[in-house]
């Protein structure tokens, strides 16, 4: 009798676990509805290097292990990799596993010169993730709610219009250095409202006060110029976009 009850409990537990897993998968599927890939994981088809930015002639961009991998091709020479297709109102999701040191960024509505609203990927001491910066735009646009110390496991909160959603004490549990983490950014309207997320948590909600940039532009990834980052790399994969009305 006891054995029968144990078997029944085991089977019931597996059914509950299976139902929960299916529900989670359906929820994830619902969140992903409407997104399409803009990187095929094999080549840079649909993307091109811009040689018109102030960060250099473009840097080095290749596909390795299913990820777009960027670096300076010679000391100080960076640039951007930008989509051939322009986007207006959209949401973009990607996964990132960068070395701690290079300065990068996710550019929203980028021009060939790299002028854009940037969701920061400044993964280095004194840098920030998913804050907003006006790359090459007027108005000295910047808002961020934390800065890294000299370690990726340590951050300090700074004043922002959008409070830091993950405390510095919780950061080491939340952020996984040397592993893939997910970024999401949404831009709508012009003047735009921009929202960003890290690993599913909203990190920034920011609105411009005036129109200062075109309604459409490319999605771009950056390798910053200056210094010597020829042996440190930025890596992005699973890049997909959803067009918004």
C-alpha positions as CSV (number, residue, x, y, z in Angstrom):
1,X,0.0,0.0,0.0
2,X,2.8,2.4,0.9
3,X,4.6,1.6,-2.3
4,X,1.4,2.3,-4.3
5,X,1.0,5.6,-2.6
6,X,4.6,6.5,-3.3
7,X,4.2,5.7,-7.0
8,X,1.0,7.7,-7.1
9,X,2.7,10.7,-5.5
10,X,5.6,10.4,-7.9
11,X,3.4,10.3,-10.9
12,X,1.3,13.1,-9.7
13,X,4.4,15.2,-9.0
14,X,5.6,14.6,-12.5
15,X,2.3,15.6,-14.0
16,X,2.3,18.8,-12.0
17,X,5.9,19.5,-13.0
18,X,5.1,18.8,-16.7
19,X,2.0,21.1,-16.6
20,X,4.1,23.9,-15.1
21,X,6.8,23.4,-17.7
22,X,4.3,23.6,-20.5
23,X,2.7,26.7,-19.0
24,X,6.1,28.4,-18.7
25,X,6.9,27.5,-22.3
26,X,3.5,28.8,-23.5
27,X,4.1,32.1,-21.6
28,X,7.6,32.4,-23.2
29,X,6.1,31.7,-26.6
30,X,3.5,34.4,-26.0
31,X,6.2,36.9,-25.1
32,X,8.1,36.1,-28.3
33,X,5.1,36.3,-30.6
34,X,5.7,38.7,-33.4
35,X,9.5,38.7,-33.2
36,X,11.6,37.6,-36.2
37,X,15.4,37.0,-36.4
38,X,17.7,39.6,-38.0
39,X,20.8,37.5,-37.5
40,X,20.9,33.9,-38.9
41,X,23.7,32.7,-36.6
42,X,25.9,31.7,-39.6
43,X,26.9,34.9,-41.5
44,X,26.6,38.7,-41.4
45,X,23.9,38.6,-44.1
46,X,21.6,41.6,-43.6
47,X,24.3,43.6,-41.8
48,X,27.2,45.8,-43.0
49,X,30.1,47.6,-41.5
50,X,29.9,51.4,-41.5
51,X,33.2,53.3,-42.1
52,X,31.6,56.7,-41.4
53,X,31.6,56.9,-37.6
54,X,34.0,58.8,-35.5
55,X,35.2,55.6,-33.9
56,X,37.2,54.3,-36.9
57,X,36.7,52.5,-40.2
58,X,34.6,49.7,-38.6
59,X,36.7,47.3,-36.6
60,X,36.6,43.6,-37.0
61,X,33.3,41.7,-37.2
62,X,32.9,38.0,-37.7
63,X,30.6,35.1,-36.8
64,X,32.0,32.6,-34.3
65,X,30.1,29.8,-32.6
66,X,26.8,31.3,-33.6
67,X,27.5,34.8,-32.4
68,X,28.4,38.1,-33.9
69,X,31.9,38.8,-32.5
70,X,33.5,42.2,-32.7
71,X,36.8,43.8,-31.8
72,X,39.1,46.5,-32.9
73,X,41.1,45.3,-36.0
74,X,44.0,47.4,-35.0
75,X,44.6,49.4,-31.8
76,X,42.1,52.3,-31.5
77,X,40.1,51.4,-34.6
78,X,36.5,50.5,-34.0
79,X,33.1,51.3,-35.5
80,X,29.6,49.9,-35.9
81,X,27.9,46.9,-37.6
82,X,24.5,48.0,-38.8
83,X,21.4,46.4,-40.3
84,X,20.7,46.9,-44.0
85,X,17.0,47.3,-43.0
86,X,15.8,50.5,-41.3
87,X,13.4,50.4,-38.4
88,X,11.0,52.9,-36.9
89,X,8.9,51.7,-33.9
90,X,10.3,48.4,-32.7
91,X,11.5,46.2,-29.9
92,X,14.8,44.3,-30.2
93,X,16.0,41.4,-28.1
94,X,19.5,39.9,-28.1
95,X,21.9,38.0,-25.9
96,X,25.3,39.3,-24.9
97,X,28.5,37.7,-23.6
98,X,31.2,40.4,-23.8
99,X,34.6,40.6,-22.2
100,X,34.8,43.0,-19.3
101,X,36.7,45.9,-20.8
102,X,35.5,46.9,-24.3
103,X,33.0,49.7,-24.7
104,X,30.0,48.7,-26.9
105,X,26.4,49.7,-27.4
106,X,23.1,48.8,-28.9
107,X,22.2,51.6,-31.3
108,X,18.5,52.4,-32.0
109,X,17.6,54.1,-35.3
110,X,21.2,54.5,-36.2
111,X,22.5,56.5,-39.2
112,X,25.6,55.4,-41.1
113,X,27.5,57.9,-39.1
114,X,26.5,56.1,-35.9
115,X,24.1,58.9,-34.7
116,X,21.5,57.1,-32.6
117,X,19.7,56.6,-29.4
118,X,22.0,54.2,-27.6
119,X,21.1,51.5,-25.1
120,X,24.4,51.4,-23.3
121,X,26.5,48.3,-23.2
122,X,29.5,50.0,-21.6
123,X,30.8,46.8,-19.9
124,X,33.8,48.1,-18.1
125,X,34.7,49.9,-14.9
126,X,32.7,53.2,-14.7
127,X,30.3,51.9,-17.4
128,X,26.6,51.0,-17.5
129,X,24.2,48.6,-19.1
130,X,20.9,49.6,-20.7
131,X,21.0,53.2,-19.7
132,X,20.2,55.7,-22.5
133,X,22.7,57.9,-24.3
134,X,22.3,60.2,-27.3
135,X,25.1,59.0,-29.5
136,X,26.1,62.0,-31.7
137,X,22.8,63.7,-30.9
138,X,22.3,67.2,-29.6
139,X,21.2,67.9,-26.0
140,X,23.7,66.0,-23.9
141,X,21.3,63.1,-23.5
142,X,22.2,60.6,-20.9
143,X,20.4,58.7,-18.1
144,X,21.6,55.7,-16.2
145,X,21.0,54.3,-12.7
146,X,24.2,52.4,-11.9
147,X,27.9,52.3,-12.7
148,X,30.3,49.4,-12.5
149,X,33.2,49.4,-10.2
150,X,36.4,47.8,-11.5
151,X,34.6,44.4,-11.2
152,X,31.6,43.1,-13.2
153,X,30.2,41.6,-9.9
154,X,30.0,45.1,-8.3
155,X,27.9,48.1,-9.1
156,X,27.0,51.3,-7.4
157,X,23.7,53.1,-7.7
158,X,23.6,56.6,-9.2
159,X,20.8,59.2,-9.3
160,X,18.4,58.6,-12.2
161,X,14.8,59.4,-13.2
162,X,14.2,55.6,-13.2
163,X,15.3,54.0,-9.9
164,X,17.7,51.1,-10.0
165,X,15.5,47.9,-10.0
166,X,18.2,45.5,-8.7
167,X,20.2,46.5,-5.6
168,X,24.0,46.4,-5.7
169,X,23.7,43.6,-3.1
170,X,21.6,41.5,-5.4
171,X,23.7,42.2,-8.5
172,X,26.1,39.2,-8.3
173,X,23.0,36.9,-8.3
174,X,21.2,38.7,-11.1
175,X,24.1,39.3,-13.5
176,X,26.1,36.3,-14.9
177,X,29.6,37.3,-15.9
178,X,31.1,35.2,-18.7
179,X,27.6,33.7,-19.5
180,X,24.9,34.8,-21.8
181,X,22.6,37.6,-20.5
182,X,19.5,39.0,-22.3
183,X,19.0,42.6,-23.3
184,X,15.8,44.1,-24.6
185,X,15.1,47.6,-25.9
186,X,11.9,49.2,-27.2
187,X,11.7,52.6,-29.0
188,X,8.4,54.2,-30.1
189,X,7.3,57.6,-31.3
190,X,9.4,60.7,-32.2
191,X,10.2,62.3,-29.8
192,X,10.8,58.7,-28.7
193,X,10.0,56.8,-25.6
194,X,12.6,54.2,-24.9
195,X,12.3,51.2,-22.5
196,X,15.1,48.7,-21.7
197,X,15.3,45.4,-19.8
198,X,18.1,43.2,-18.6
199,X,17.3,39.5,-18.1
200,X,13.6,40.3,-18.1
201,X,13.8,43.2,-15.5
202,X,12.9,46.7,-16.7
203,X,16.0,48.9,-16.1
204,X,15.1,52.1,-17.9
205,X,12.1,54.1,-19.1
206,X,13.0,57.3,-20.7
207,X,11.4,59.9,-23.0
208,X,13.0,62.6,-25.1
209,X,11.4,66.1,-25.0
210,X,12.0,67.1,-28.6
211,X,12.4,65.6,-32.0
212,X,16.1,65.6,-32.9
213,X,16.6,62.5,-35.0
214,X,14.9,60.7,-38.0
215,X,11.9,58.4,-37.5
216,X,13.8,55.4,-38.8
217,X,17.3,54.0,-38.8
218,X,19.3,50.8,-38.5
219,X,19.9,48.6,-35.5
220,X,23.7,48.7,-34.8
221,X,26.3,47.1,-32.6
222,X,29.4,49.1,-31.6
223,X,33.1,48.5,-30.9
224,X,34.3,51.8,-29.4
225,X,37.4,53.5,-30.8
226,X,40.5,54.4,-28.7
227,X,42.8,52.4,-26.6
228,X,43.8,48.9,-27.6
229,X,41.0,46.3,-27.6
230,X,42.2,44.1,-30.3
231,X,42.4,41.1,-28.0
232,X,39.1,41.7,-26.1
233,X,35.7,41.0,-27.7
234,X,32.0,41.7,-27.8
235,X,29.6,38.9,-28.6
236,X,25.9,39.0,-29.6
237,X,23.5,36.3,-30.6
238,X,19.8,35.4,-31.0
239,X,19.0,38.9,-32.3
240,X,15.4,39.4,-33.1
241,X,13.0,42.3,-33.7
242,X,9.3,43.0,-33.5
243,X,7.8,45.9,-35.5
244,X,5.4,48.0,-33.5
245,X,2.6,50.2,-34.7
